[in-house]
Each structure stands twice: as C-alpha cells, then as structure tokens.
C-alpha cells in the first residue's frame, strides 16, 4: 500500500481526476522486490528482434533507448538478440557505438555498467539491401543458433512511408 507521502495529491482532486504520480525514488525496497518477481514471471519468450531502419531517427530517439531501458529493468527475454538493419553498411561495433550514443543522448538510463555491457553484447548489424538479403538472413540464423531452441522473431519497421512505396 502506498502512503500519502509517496504520491503527489493536490487538494481538490475528486473522481475522474488524473491519477497521481509517484515521486521519483519513493518506492520501497519491498515494492521493488515484488515488481522484480512479477517481471521475471512475465518475461516474454526468447526472441530475435530485427529493427529495420536501425540507423534512422525513430530508432535513435525511441527504439534503442527503449530497448535498453527494458533490458536494464529485466523486462526483455532471458535470451534475445537484437539485429539492427538498414541500407547503410555498418559493422557490429559501429552499430553498438551508434546505440550507445542514442541511449546516452535520449535514454532514461545511461549506457554504463553491467547492464550496458550485457545489452551491447546482444546487438549486431546486417545490411537490409533489398536485392542482397543473404547477410540479414544469415544474421537471423546465427542469432537463433546462439539463443538455442526455437526463439520467436520480432520485426520492427522503423522506416519512413516512402520505403514501402513501389518504385
């Protein structure tokens, strides 16, 4: 149960008012432990996550920082791999650097410590040239083999509308 000291409750709020927000840092250790147990029970199954448009603005501002935030909070699968893909050619290391810059600039959590080390090891990159798809197919197969079993596949299209129009 939350004590009144933990919630902003302006006077005059009645039925239909917006929910109060918890103050940062006011969560008790027992509440955090309970949340950690629930999140471990509700973790998604193992997945290969492919982000098309991984070098673009949406991925930079939202997806990469969001994925790191989920990973740091323990809300991603136990075993997962994230494959960034775009028409640009990058090495895995260049993509990890791009992700680090994105998380540092736009993320709620900074890319440091063990959480970042674990997350960046799960990042790789494969070109998404529409004519030559072998590198992406091989990257997905490698990721599935590394995860083991039969992981799910999640594809996110962070691409502009023009990318899907006929040429």
C-alpha positions as a Markdown table, in Angstrom:
| # | Residue | x | y | z |
|---|---|---|---|---|
| 1 | Unk | 0.0 | 0.0 | 0.0 |
| 2 | Unk | 1.3 | 3.5 | -0.9 |
| 3 | Unk | 1.5 | 6.1 | 1.9 |
| 4 | Unk | 0.3 | 9.6 | 1.2 |
| 5 | Unk | 3.9 | 10.9 | 1.4 |
| 6 | Unk | 4.7 | 8.9 | -1.7 |
| 7 | Unk | 2.1 | 10.4 | -4.0 |
| 8 | Unk | 1.5 | 13.9 | -5.3 |
| 9 | Unk | -2.1 | 14.6 | -4.3 |
| 10 | Unk | -3.1 | 18.2 | -4.9 |
| 11 | Unk | -6.1 | 19.3 | -2.9 |
| 12 | Unk | -9.4 | 19.3 | -4.7 |
| 13 | Unk | -8.9 | 16.2 | -6.7 |
| 14 | Unk | -12.0 | 14.1 | -7.0 |
| 15 | Unk | -13.5 | 11.3 | -9.0 |
| 16 | Unk | -12.4 | 11.4 | -12.7 |
| 17 | Unk | -9.2 | 13.3 | -11.9 |
| 18 | Unk | -6.0 | 12.1 | -13.5 |
| 19 | Unk | -4.1 | 9.5 | -11.4 |
| 20 | Unk | -1.4 | 10.8 | -9.1 |
| 21 | Unk | 2.2 | 10.2 | -10.0 |
| 22 | Unk | 4.7 | 8.6 | -7.6 |
| 23 | Unk | 7.6 | 10.8 | -6.7 |
| 24 | Unk | 10.9 | 9.5 | -8.1 |
| 25 | Unk | 12.9 | 7.4 | -5.6 |
| 26 | Unk | 9.9 | 7.0 | -3.2 |
| 27 | Unk | 9.4 | 3.3 | -3.9 |
| 28 | Unk | 10.1 | 1.0 | -1.0 |
| 29 | Unk | 12.6 | -1.9 | -1.3 |
| 30 | Unk | 9.7 | -4.4 | -0.8 |
| 31 | Unk | 7.7 | -2.9 | -3.6 |
| 32 | Unk | 10.8 | -3.1 | -5.9 |
| 33 | Unk | 11.4 | -6.7 | -5.0 |
| 34 | Unk | 7.7 | -7.5 | -5.7 |
| 35 | Unk | 7.9 | -5.8 | -9.1 |
| 36 | Unk | 11.1 | -7.7 | -9.9 |
| 37 | Unk | 9.4 | -11.0 | -9.1 |
| 38 | Unk | 6.4 | -10.1 | -11.3 |
| 39 | Unk | 8.5 | -9.0 | -14.2 |
| 40 | Unk | 10.6 | -12.2 | -14.1 |
| 41 | Unk | 7.3 | -14.3 | -14.2 |
| 42 | Unk | 6.0 | -12.2 | -17.1 |
| 43 | Unk | 9.1 | -12.1 | -19.3 |
| 44 | Unk | 8.5 | -12.8 | -22.9 |
| 45 | Unk | 9.8 | -15.9 | -24.5 |
| 46 | Unk | 13.3 | -15.9 | -26.2 |
| 47 | Unk | 13.4 | -13.8 | -29.3 |
| 48 | Unk | 15.4 | -12.5 | -32.2 |
| 49 | Unk | 14.5 | -8.8 | -32.6 |
| 50 | Unk | 15.2 | -7.3 | -36.0 |
| 51 | Unk | 14.9 | -3.5 | -36.3 |
| 52 | Unk | 14.6 | -2.3 | -39.9 |
| 53 | Unk | 15.7 | 1.4 | -40.1 |
| 54 | Unk | 18.0 | 1.0 | -37.1 |
| 55 | Unk | 20.2 | 3.9 | -38.2 |
| 56 | Unk | 17.3 | 6.3 | -38.5 |
| 57 | Unk | 15.8 | 9.0 | -36.2 |
| 58 | Unk | 13.0 | 6.8 | -34.7 |
| 59 | Unk | 15.4 | 4.1 | -33.7 |
| 60 | Unk | 17.9 | 6.6 | -32.4 |
| 61 | Unk | 15.4 | 8.6 | -30.3 |
| 62 | Unk | 13.0 | 5.9 | -29.2 |
| 63 | Unk | 13.7 | 2.3 | -30.0 |
| 64 | Unk | 17.3 | 1.8 | -29.0 |
| 65 | Unk | 16.9 | 3.8 | -25.7 |
| 66 | Unk | 13.6 | 2.0 | -25.0 |
| 67 | Unk | 15.1 | -1.5 | -25.6 |
| 68 | Unk | 18.0 | -0.7 | -23.3 |
| 69 | Unk | 15.6 | 0.6 | -20.7 |
| 70 | Unk | 13.6 | -2.7 | -20.9 |
| 71 | Unk | 16.8 | -4.7 | -20.7 |
| 72 | Unk | 18.1 | -2.8 | -17.7 |
| 73 | Unk | 14.7 | -3.3 | -16.0 |
| 74 | Unk | 14.8 | -7.1 | -16.7 |
| 75 | Unk | 11.8 | -7.0 | -19.0 |
| 76 | Unk | 13.3 | -8.5 | -22.1 |
| 77 | Unk | 13.5 | -12.2 | -22.6 |
| 78 | Unk | 16.2 | -14.2 | -20.8 |
| 79 | Unk | 17.8 | -14.9 | -24.2 |
| 80 | Unk | 17.5 | -12.4 | -27.0 |
| 81 | Unk | 19.5 | -10.9 | -29.8 |
| 82 | Unk | 18.8 | -7.5 | -31.5 |
| 83 | Unk | 19.8 | -7.2 | -35.1 |
| 84 | Unk | 19.9 | -3.6 | -36.4 |
| 85 | Unk | 19.3 | -3.3 | -40.2 |
| 86 | Unk | 19.3 | -0.5 | -42.7 |
| 87 | Unk | 20.5 | 0.2 | -46.2 |
| 88 | Unk | 23.7 | 1.6 | -44.7 |
| 89 | Unk | 26.6 | -0.8 | -44.2 |
| 90 | Unk | 27.8 | -0.9 | -40.6 |
| 91 | Unk | 29.9 | -3.3 | -38.6 |
| 92 | Unk | 28.5 | -4.7 | -35.3 |
| 93 | Unk | 30.9 | -2.4 | -33.5 |
| 94 | Unk | 29.7 | 0.7 | -35.4 |
| 95 | Unk | 26.1 | -0.2 | -34.6 |
| 96 | Unk | 27.0 | -0.7 | -30.9 |
| 97 | Unk | 28.6 | 2.8 | -30.9 |
| 98 | Unk | 25.5 | 4.2 | -32.6 |
| 99 | Unk | 23.3 | 2.6 | -30.0 |
| 100 | Unk | 25.5 | 3.9 | -27.1 |
| 101 | Unk | 25.3 | 7.4 | -28.5 |
| 102 | Unk | 21.5 | 7.1 | -28.9 |
| 103 | Unk | 21.0 | 5.8 | -25.3 |
| 104 | Unk | 23.3 | 8.4 | -23.9 |
| 105 | Unk | 21.5 | 11.3 | -25.6 |
| 106 | Unk | 17.9 | 10.1 | -25.4 |
| 107 | Unk | 17.7 | 7.3 | -22.9 |
| 108 | Unk | 16.3 | 7.4 | -19.3 |
| 109 | Unk | 19.1 | 5.1 | -18.3 |
| 110 | Unk | 22.7 | 5.9 | -19.2 |
| 111 | Unk | 24.8 | 3.3 | -21.1 |
| 112 | Unk | 27.1 | 2.2 | -18.3 |
| 113 | Unk | 27.9 | -0.7 | -16.0 |
| 114 | Unk | 26.9 | -4.3 | -16.3 |
| 115 | Unk | 23.5 | -3.6 | -17.8 |
| 116 | Unk | 25.1 | -1.8 | -20.7 |
| 117 | Unk | 27.8 | -4.5 | -21.2 |
| 118 | Unk | 25.2 | -7.2 | -21.3 |
| 119 | Unk | 22.9 | -5.3 | -23.7 |
| 120 | Unk | 25.6 | -4.3 | -26.1 |
| 121 | Unk | 26.8 | -7.9 | -26.5 |
| 122 | Unk | 23.3 | -8.7 | -27.8 |
| 123 | Unk | 23.5 | -6.1 | -30.6 |
| 124 | Unk | 24.6 | -6.9 | -34.1 |
| 125 | Unk | 24.0 | -5.4 | -37.5 |
| 126 | Unk | 23.2 | -6.7 | -41.0 |
| 127 | Unk | 22.5 | -4.7 | -44.1 |
| 128 | Unk | 19.0 | -4.7 | -45.5 |
| 129 | Unk | 19.8 | -4.2 | -49.2 |
| 130 | Unk | 16.5 | -5.3 | -50.9 |
| 131 | Unk | 18.5 | -7.0 | -53.6 |
| 132 | Unk | 21.0 | -8.8 | -51.4 |
| 133 | Unk | 19.3 | -10.2 | -48.4 |
| 134 | Unk | 21.8 | -13.0 | -47.6 |
| 135 | Unk | 23.6 | -11.1 | -44.8 |
| 136 | Unk | 20.3 | -10.4 | -42.9 |
| 137 | Unk | 19.1 | -14.0 | -43.3 |
| 138 | Unk | 22.5 | -15.3 | -42.1 |
| 139 | Unk | 22.4 | -12.9 | -39.1 |
| 140 | Unk | 19.0 | -14.1 | -38.1 |
| 141 | Unk | 20.1 | -17.7 | -38.4 |
| 142 | Unk | 23.3 | -17.0 | -36.3 |
| 143 | Unk | 21.2 | -15.3 | -33.6 |
| 144 | Unk | 18.7 | -18.1 | -33.5 |
| 145 | Unk | 21.5 | -20.7 | -33.1 |
| 146 | Unk | 23.1 | -18.6 | -30.3 |
| 147 | Unk | 19.8 | -18.3 | -28.4 |
| 148 | Unk | 19.0 | -22.0 | -28.9 |
| 149 | Unk | 15.7 | -23.7 | -29.1 |
| 150 | Unk | 13.0 | -22.1 | -31.2 |
| 151 | Unk | 13.1 | -18.4 | -30.4 |
| 152 | Unk | 10.4 | -16.1 | -31.7 |
| 153 | Unk | 11.1 | -13.5 | -34.3 |
| 154 | Unk | 10.0 | -9.9 | -33.9 |
| 155 | Unk | 10.4 | -7.4 | -36.8 |
| 156 | Unk | 10.1 | -3.7 | -36.2 |
| 157 | Unk | 9.8 | -1.4 | -39.2 |
| 158 | Unk | 11.2 | 2.0 | -38.2 |
| 159 | Unk | 11.2 | 3.2 | -41.8 |
| 160 | Unk | 9.6 | 6.2 | -43.5 |
| 161 | Unk | 6.5 | 5.6 | -45.5 |
| 162 | Unk | 8.5 | 6.2 | -48.7 |
| 163 | Unk | 10.4 | 3.0 | -48.0 |
| 164 | Unk | 7.3 | 0.9 | -48.6 |
| 165 | Unk | 6.0 | 2.6 | -51.8 |
| 166 | Unk | 6.5 | 0.9 | -55.1 |
| 167 | Unk | 9.4 | 2.2 | -57.2 |
